[in-house]
């Protein structure tokens, strides 16, 4: 029987691991590195802290309703190339659909697990799978596999959940940054097209709406964006002014 003192020491060690893991991930997020690299480092930290054989992060494709492996520290080609998982199917698919973690003590005895052949080949035994969620919306799943039968404790599940929350934050920040960049690009494009339209309308003595249609037609005919056509018109106008 484990003594209360040893239980307390074990609990303290788990607490230290949790703090260490979250501190590492927080520093990674603050570093501003690219998302793909950041997620790879997060799964590496997860594997290190949880002492797991394989750690993987799957992101939900909302259009196809499939989970896709986005990052893993596994060197197993079979695992890394395994098929996407449909929402609601397999352990990860159920976790994503129900937004609840699932612990599997023995993968080879779990009928819901879809890749038992890979588990047998790679020596994967136990699994803890937790959802990645942003404001209640599931965006992916974090998986932790062990090579020995392992009973994941509540404290360990808390570590995984905290790491999953950090990964969710990183993904959300990247999506917000992308949307902000896209909005900025769209605003710039509108501005240059408007400027080019004014130049073309003035030079050809035509209505601005007709000038816009000419830019649009040139874009379609040349298979270039309207922004490219507009920038070319503005550049030509600027060069013309300098010559005069």
C-alpha positions in Angstrom: 0.0 0.0 0.0 1.4 3.4 -1.0 2.0 5.7 2.0 0.3 9.1 2.3 3.8 10.7 2.2 4.6 9.0 -1.2 1.2 10.0 -2.6 1.9 13.6 -1.6 5.3 13.5 -3.2 3.9 12.0 -6.4 1.2 14.6 -6.5 3.8 17.4 -6.0 5.9 16.0 -8.9 2.9 16.0 -11.2 2.1 19.6 -10.2 5.7 20.6 -11.0 5.4 18.9 -14.4 2.2 20.7 -15.1 3.7 24.1 -14.2 6.8 23.3 -16.3 4.8 22.3 -19.3 2.5 25.3 -19.2 5.4 27.6 -18.7 7.2 26.2 -21.8 4.1 26.4 -24.0 3.3 29.9 -22.8 6.9 31.0 -23.8 6.5 29.3 -27.2 3.2 31.1 -27.8 4.7 34.4 -26.8 7.7 33.9 -29.1 5.5 34.6 -32.2 6.8 31.6 -34.2 4.8 30.1 -37.1 1.8 28.0 -36.1 3.0 24.7 -37.6 6.3 24.9 -35.8 4.6 26.0 -32.6 2.2 23.0 -32.7 5.1 20.6 -33.3 6.9 21.9 -30.2 3.7 21.7 -28.2 3.3 17.9 -28.9 7.0 17.5 -28.1 6.5 19.1 -24.7 3.4 17.0 -24.2 5.3 13.8 -24.9 8.2 14.8 -22.7 6.0 15.9 -19.7 3.7 12.9 -20.0 6.5 10.4 -20.8 4.4 9.2 -23.7 5.6 7.3 -26.8 3.5 9.2 -29.2 1.8 12.6 -28.8 -0.3 14.0 -31.7 -2.4 17.0 -32.3 -5.3 16.7 -34.8 -7.2 19.7 -36.2 -10.8 19.6 -37.3 -11.5 20.4 -41.0 -15.0 22.0 -40.6 -15.9 21.6 -44.3 -15.0 17.9 -44.6 -15.8 17.2 -40.9 -12.6 15.3 -40.5 -9.7 15.3 -38.0 -6.3 15.8 -39.7 -3.0 15.2 -38.0 -1.4 18.6 -37.8 1.6 17.8 -35.5 3.3 14.8 -33.9 6.7 13.9 -32.6 6.3 10.3 -33.8 8.8 8.9 -36.2 6.4 6.1 -37.2 5.6 6.5 -40.9 2.5 4.3 -40.5 1.1 6.5 -37.7 2.0 9.8 -39.4 0.3 8.7 -42.6 -2.8 7.2 -41.1 -6.1 8.3 -42.7 -8.1 11.3 -41.5 -10.8 10.5 -38.9 -14.5 11.4 -39.5 -16.2 13.5 -36.8 -18.0 11.1 -34.4 -15.9 8.0 -35.5 -13.1 6.4 -33.6 -11.9 7.7 -30.2 -10.6 11.0 -31.5 -13.8 11.6 -33.6 -16.0 10.9 -30.6 -13.9 13.2 -28.4 -14.3 16.0 -30.9 -18.0 15.5 -31.4 -18.9 15.2 -27.7 -16.2 17.7 -26.5 -15.3 15.3 -23.7 -12.0 13.5 -23.0 -11.7 9.7 -23.3 -9.2 7.4 -21.7 -8.5 4.0 -23.2 -6.5 1.6 -21.0 -5.9 -1.0 -23.7 -6.2 0.0 -27.4 -6.3 -3.6 -28.6 -9.4 -4.3 -26.5 -11.2 -1.1 -27.6 -13.5 -1.7 -30.6 -14.1 2.0 -31.1 -10.4 2.6 -31.8 -9.9 2.5 -35.6 -6.2 1.9 -36.0 -5.5 -1.3 -34.0 -3.1 -2.6 -36.7 -0.9 0.5 -36.2 -1.2 0.3 -32.4 -0.1 -3.4 -32.5 2.8 -2.6 -34.9 4.1 0.4 -33.0 3.5 -0.9 -29.5 0.9 1.6 -28.5 -1.1 0.4 -25.5 -3.0 3.2 -23.6 -4.5 6.4 -24.8 -5.7 9.7 -23.4 -7.5 11.9 -25.9 -8.7 15.4 -25.0 -10.6 18.0 -27.0 -9.2 21.4 -28.2 -12.0 23.9 -27.8 -12.4 27.7 -28.2 -15.5 29.1 -26.5 -17.2 25.8 -26.6 -16.4 25.2 -30.3 -14.2 22.1 -30.8 -11.3 22.7 -33.2 -9.2 19.6 -32.7 -8.0 16.9 -30.4 -4.7 16.2 -28.4 -3.7 12.5 -28.1 -1.2 11.0 -25.7 -0.2 7.3 -26.2 1.9 5.2 -23.9 3.9 2.0 -24.7 2.9 0.4 -21.4 -0.5 -0.1 -19.9 -1.2 3.1 -18.0 -4.0 4.4 -15.8 -4.1 8.1 -16.5 -4.8 10.0 -13.2 -7.0 13.0 -12.8 -3.9 15.1 -12.4 -2.4 13.9 -15.6 -5.7 14.5 -17.4 -5.6 18.0 -16.1 -2.1 18.5 -17.5 -3.3 17.3 -21.0 -6.4 19.5 -20.8 -4.3 22.5 -19.9 -1.9 21.8 -22.8 -4.9 21.4 -25.1 -6.2 24.7 -24.0 -2.9 26.4 -24.7 -2.8 24.8 -28.2 -6.3 26.0 -28.8 -5.2 29.5 -27.8 -2.3 29.4 -30.2 -4.6 28.2 -33.1 -7.2 30.9 -32.3 -4.5 33.6 -32.2 -3.2 32.4 -35.6 -6.7 32.4 -37.1 -7.4 35.9 -35.7 -4.1 37.2 -37.1 -4.9 35.6 -40.5 -8.4 37.2 -40.6 -6.9 40.6 -39.6 -4.3 40.3 -42.4 -6.9 39.3 -44.9 -9.1 42.2 -43.9 -6.1 44.5 -44.3 -5.3 43.1 -47.7 -8.9 43.4 -48.8 -9.0 47.1 -47.8 -5.7 47.8 -49.6 -7.0 46.1 -52.7 -10.2 48.2 -52.7 -8.1 51.4 -52.4 -5.8 50.6 -55.3 -8.6 49.5 -57.5 -10.5 52.7 -56.8 -7.4 54.8 -57.5 -6.7 52.9 -60.8 -10.4 53.3 -61.7 -10.1 57.1 -61.3 -6.9 57.2 -63.4 -8.4 55.1 -66.2 -11.7 57.1 -66.2 -9.8 60.4 -66.4 -7.4 59.3 -69.2 -10.0 57.6 -71.4 -12.7 60.1 -70.5 -15.2 57.3 -69.6 -17.5 56.8 -66.6 -15.9 55.3 -63.5 -18.1 52.2 -63.7 -17.0 51.5 -67.2 -13.4 51.9 -66.1 -14.0 49.4 -63.3 -15.4 46.9 -65.9 -12.3 47.4 -68.0 -10.0 46.6 -65.1 -12.2 43.6 -64.3 -12.0 42.3 -67.9 -8.3 42.8 -68.1 -8.0 40.8 -64.9 -10.0 37.9 -66.3 -8.2 38.0 -69.7 -4.7 38.1 -68.2 -5.6 35.7 -65.3 -4.1 38.2 -62.9 -5.8 39.7 -59.9 -7.6 43.0 -60.1 -5.0 44.3 -57.5 -2.1 43.4 -59.9 -3.9 45.2 -62.8 -4.7 48.3 -60.6 -1.1 48.5 -59.4 0.2 48.4 -62.9 -2.1 51.2 -64.0 -1.0 53.3 -61.0 2.7 52.6 -61.7 2.3 53.6 -65.3 0.5 56.8 -64.3 3.3 57.6 -61.8 6.0 57.0 -64.5 4.1 59.2 -66.9 4.0 62.1 -64.4 7.7 61.8 -63.8 8.5 62.0 -67.5 6.3 65.1 -67.9 
